């Protein structure tokens, strides 16, 4: 921009001048102790950023997005009922449906009856591994494969459940058969599991990258012809650190593009963002709507392709029209009233966000290299190193919550003793553990406020 009016009277101010002014105003107090804070990822955040912060960075230009779609999750235990619910959600503004399929008995044509696949993206969360089902699913949607995401993630299943669907060789054989169906949007990476278990942002990015690398290795060894067309889908949790979460999604795109380029693979990935479970609370549950609102904003500004909001009462209520309507309407307001769909890459050039994006990317890349040097993601899962690191991160965050350094309003600060929840519980809102034999230690999702809530329920 030229220094013509109205900016010609304003002089550029250096970082050094800003810092000197701040130190003067602090009247002797320590600048670093007073104004610089450190994130759980070890990133020191300054009180201000300017153009000088970007001079030493190699900024990666993010591709222009095609806009983001409003998704609604539906449990498809009954195909006819799930179809009716999906049609109603689409009529009320949903642009994408995320079907959780519990068994191979679900009839796909009945599930997708009258859904316009030319306009609506369909994501599947299959709770099993079946070549026959995948084949029938793709046969039923053969004219609209670009709108279908099957999200097969055998490694994510192992990490979550502690066992393969069958066993390692058989799971990989079935995955091989499914990939031979020539559907580009087959593979998924469930990053939400790691974030909801307590992994910090650098860990989430590094584990997402290393997890995806296992699949890229597989494609490189068995399906080189598909590398240029296969689209990887990342399901990513979004927390309450607003600007960091924007930077996290941007960093994920940069990191995956860098990794894919090494294989000569498609550098574009599909990101489905969804609010984290970590900070959702049982008491003062309406604050969950405030949390999901800002988390969805981070997802959109971070350039997610699909935003899957969660109802404010999802941790303790069964599916219900009101909770789902509120979750959907939050996204409708952001898109249609707040104009969050009008600008591509809105965060480009923002000094703070660009700097944090670079720092998250650099730290995640370093951790990724360490994992690969240690044998790769699967090896470190089997050696329980991934589980150990996530537990360490989760413990630090839990301690911060217990000390009230990390605040969840209505739970560990400003709690109302008038709130009663014992008679409201339709679902068990805490971690469930079943003693069983597993190949590896499963990674468990856990909310920060669980112990506090359990103690409080006892006193009602």
N, C-alpha and C positions, 0 to 999 in steps of 0.2 A: 504494500500500500504506500502510495506517495505521501510525502509530508505536506500535502496541500490542506487547506481548511477542511474540517474544523480541527485537525490534529497538529497543525504546524506550531502552535504555541506550547505544546507539551513535549517535554524532554524525556528521553528514555532514561529509566532509573535502573541501575545495575543491582544484581543480587547483593553485592557487598554493601551498597548504600541502604537497601531495605533492611538488611540485618543490623547495620549500625544504628539505624533509627529505632528498630525494635529493642535492641539492647539498651539504648538510652531510655526508652519508655519503661523498661523492666526495672530501672532504678537499682541496679546491682544484683538482681536475681539471676541465677544461672539460666542462660538461654536454652541449653540442651535439656536440662532437667524440667524446666517450666513449660516449654512449648514443643519439644520433639518427643513423640511417642513411638513405641515399637510395636509392630503387629505380631501376632503369633507366628508368622512366617519369618520373623527376624528382619523385617523391613522397617527402617526408621523413617517416619513420616514428618516432614518439615511443616512449619506453619504457613509457608507460601512457596509457590513455584512460579517461574517465569521462563521466557524463551531460552535463557542460558542453560536451563536444565535439559533442553532437547538437543543442544549442539553436539554433545558427545554420543548421542544415541543413534543407532541405525534403525530408523523407523520403517516398519513394514506396512505397506499400504494394503489395507483389507479390501477384499472384493466387494463391490456393491451388492447389497442383498436384494432379494426379490420380495421383501416384506415379510412380516411374521403372521402366523396363523393362530387363532384362538382355539385351543384344544380342550376337550372335556373327556375325563376318564370315565369309563363304564365297565363294570364287572359283568362279564358275559357268561354267567352260570346257566342262564336260560336264553337261547338264541332269540326266541320270539319277543320276550320281554326286553332284552337288550336292544333289539332292533327298534322297538317302539320308543324306547328312551332315547336312542341315538337320533331318530327322526325328529323327536320333539326338541332335543338340544340344538340340532341344526336349524330348525325353524326359528329358534330363539337366539340365534347368532353364532353358534359354534361353527368353526370352519374346518376342524379336524377332530377325529374321534380316536381315543386311545383305548382299545379293547383289551382287557385282561381275560385271557382264555384259559380256564382251569383244566379242560380235558379235551381229548380228541373226539369226543362225542358231539361237540358243538357243530351244528350244520351251518356252513359258511353262506350258502345262498340265502338261507332263511335269516341269518344275522345281517346280511347286507341288503336285504330286500328293499327296493325303492330308494336306496341311498345313491345320490348322484355322484358317482366316482370321478366324474369330470370336474367337479367343483370341490369335493371334500377329500382331504387327505386322511388316510386310515393307517394308524399305527397299531401293531399287534404286540402284546406282551404274552408270549406263549409260556405257560408254566410246565412245559414238557418238551421233549424233543422227538419229532416224528417226521420222517421223510414223506410218508403217505399224506399226512395232514397238510404239510407245506405244499405238496403237489396239488392237492385239491383246492387249497386256498388260492394258489396262483391260477389254476384253471378257471376258478369262479370269477377271477378279476383280470382275465387275460387281455382285455382291451384297455386297461387302465393301470398297467404295472407301475407307471411313474408316480402314481398317487398312493401306492402301497408300500409300507415299511414293515418287514417281518421281524426285524430286530433280534435275530438269533444270536445268543450270547452264552456259549457253553462255559466260558471261563468265568463269567459273572455268576452263573449258576453254581459252579464249584466254590467260588469265594463266598457266596451267600449261604449255601447249604452244607458245605464241607465235603460234598461228594459230587462226582460226575452224575449225569442223568443215568448212565449205565456203567461204563468204565471208560478210561481214557481212549483206548483204541476204537471202541464202538462209537463213542461220541464224535470223534474226529471223522470216522467213516460216514456217519449220518450227515454231519456237516458237509462233507465232501459231496454227498449225493444231492443235498439241497442246493449247494453252489452250482452244481451241474444243471440245475433248472434254469440257469441264465437270468436270474432276477438281480438287478443291480443293487437294490436296496435291501439286502439280506442281513448284513452284519450290524450288530449293535454293541455298544460299550456302556455298561451301567455304572457311571461315575457316581450316581446318587448314593449307591451303597456305601462308598468310601466316605463321602461327605457326611452322611447321616450317622455314620459310626464314629465320627469325630476327627477325621483327617483334615488337616489345615489346607489352605488353598494351594500351596506349593505341592503338597502330597497329592491332592486331587488331580492336579495337572500332570504330574509325573506318572502317577498310576494310570491315568487315562491314556497317556502316551505309550506307556510300556504295555498296557493291556491291548491297545490297538496294534502295537508292533507285533504281538503274537499272531494276530490275524493277517497282517501284511506279510509276515514271514510265510504263513501258510499259503496265501495267494501267490507269492513269489515262487514257492516251490511247486505248486500244483496247478495254479490258474493264472499264469503270467498274462494271458490274453484278457483277463478280467481286471487287471490292475488299473487300467485307464478309465474304466467305467464304474467300478464298484464304489458305492457311496457308503461311508461309515457314518452311523448315527450315534451320537453321544447323548445320553440322558444325564443332565448336569443339575446338581442341587444349587439353589441360590439362597444365600444367607443374608443377614441384616447389615453387613458392612458395605454400604451402598456403592461407593466408588470402587472399592476393591473387587466387588463382584462383577461390575462392568468390565474392569480390567482383566479379570479372570477369563471371561468368555472370549475377549479379544485375544488374550494370550493363547488360549486353546486353539483358535483358528491358525494363529501364526505358527505354533509348535507343530500342529498336525500337518500343515502345508509343508513345513521344512522336512518332516519325517517322510511324508508321502513322496516328496521330490527325490529323495534318496533311492526310492524303489521305482521311480518313474510312474508312480501311481497317481490317481486323481487327487488333486490337492484340496478340492472342496469337500467339506464334511457337513452333515446335517446336525444341528444342535437343537435338542429339545430341552428347554429349561423348565424347572419346576421348583417351587419353594422348598427349602430344607425342612426336615422334621425336627432338627436339633433344638430350635428355639420356640417350638409350639408348646402351649401350656394348656393344662386342664382347667385351672382356675383363671378367672377373669378372661374367659375364652374369646371375648369379642376383640381383645387386643390382637388376636391372631389375624384378624382382617387387616389391621394396620400393618402388621408385619408382611403379610403376603402382598399387600399393595405396593410397598416399596421394593420388595424382592422381584415382583413382576416388572416394575419399572427398570430395575437393574438389568433384568433379562433382555428387555426390549432394547435398551440403550447399548447393551453388550452385543447386539445383533444376533440374538437367538432366532432360529427359523420357526420354531414352534414353542408356544408358551402354554404349559399345562398347569393351571392354577389348582390349588387344593382347597376344599371347603374349610372354613374356620373351625368346624366341629368334627373334622374327619377322624381325630384320634379317639373320640369317645362315642360318637353317634354313627349308626348305620347310615347308608346312603339315604339322603332325603332331599326333596325338591327345593326347600328353602336354602340349605347350605350350598347346593350345587348352583342354584340361581345366583346367589351372592358371588360365588367364585367366578362364574361366567360373566356377570355384569361388571365386575371389577375390570376385566379385560376389555369389555365392550366400551366402558367409559374411557379407558386409556386410549383406545383406538379411535373412537368416534366423537368423543368430546374433548379429549386432551391432545389429540392430533399426534400421538406417538407413532403413527405410521407414515408421517409426511416427509421425514428426513432420513436418508441413508447415512450410516456411520456418523451419527451426531457427535460422538466423542472424539472424532479425529482432530488432532491438534491441541486438545486440552492438555495443558502442561502437566497437571497432576496425574490425570488418567494415563497419559502416554508414558510418564515416568514409572508409574506403578505397573503398567503392562510390561514394560521392559524388565523391571526387577523381578516380577513374578515369572516371566518367561525364562530369564537367565537362571534363577534358582531352580525352577522345575527341570530345565534342561540338564543342569548339573546332577540333580537327583536321578533323572532318567538314565544318564550315563553310568551312574553308580549301580543302578539296578541291572542294567545290561551287562556291566562288567562282572556282576555277581551271578550271572547265569540267566538273567531274564525274569520276567514277571512270574511265570509259572513256577520256576525253581524257587524263587523267594517266597511265593505263597506256600509251597510245600515245606519250606524250611521255617515257616511261620515268622519270617522277618517283616513282611508287610503288615501282618496282624499286630506284631509287637510295636511297630512304629505308629500305627493308627492308635493303639491303646495309649501310648505315651502322649500323643497329641490330645486325645480325648481326656486323659487324666488332668493335663494342664488346664484345659478349658473348664473342666468340672471344678477344679480347685478355685479358679477365678470366679466361677458362679457362686460357689459356696462361701467365698470371702466377700461376695457382693461387689467385686470389681466389675464383673460382667452382670449387667442388670437385665432382668426380665420383669417388666412392670406388671404388678398384680400377683407376682409369685415370690421373688426374693426381695422385692421392695414395693412399698405401697400396696400391700395385700389387704384385701377386705375380708374380715372374719365373718362377714355376713354371707359370703359365697358358700353354697353347699352343693356338692357334686355327687355324693354317694348314690342318690336315687336317679341320677341322670345317665349313668354309665350303661350304654347299650353294647359297647365293645370294651375289651380289656385294653387299657391304654398304656400298659407297661411291657417291658421286654419279656418275651416268653422263652423259656429254655426247656428243651426236652432232652433228657439224657439218652444218647444214642451213639452208635459207633460211626465215626466219620474218618475220611481219609486225611483231611486237614482240619485245623481249627476254623470254624466258620466265622465270618465277620458279621457282627451284630449291630443293627441300627439301634440307637438309644437316644432319647431326648434328655436334655440337661436337667430338667426339673423333676424327673421321675421320683427320686428318693424323697424330695420335699413333699411332693403330692401324696405319696404313699403314707408318710407320717401324718400329713394333715387329714387324710381320709379316716385314719384311725381315731381322730379326736372329734369327728363330727357327731 
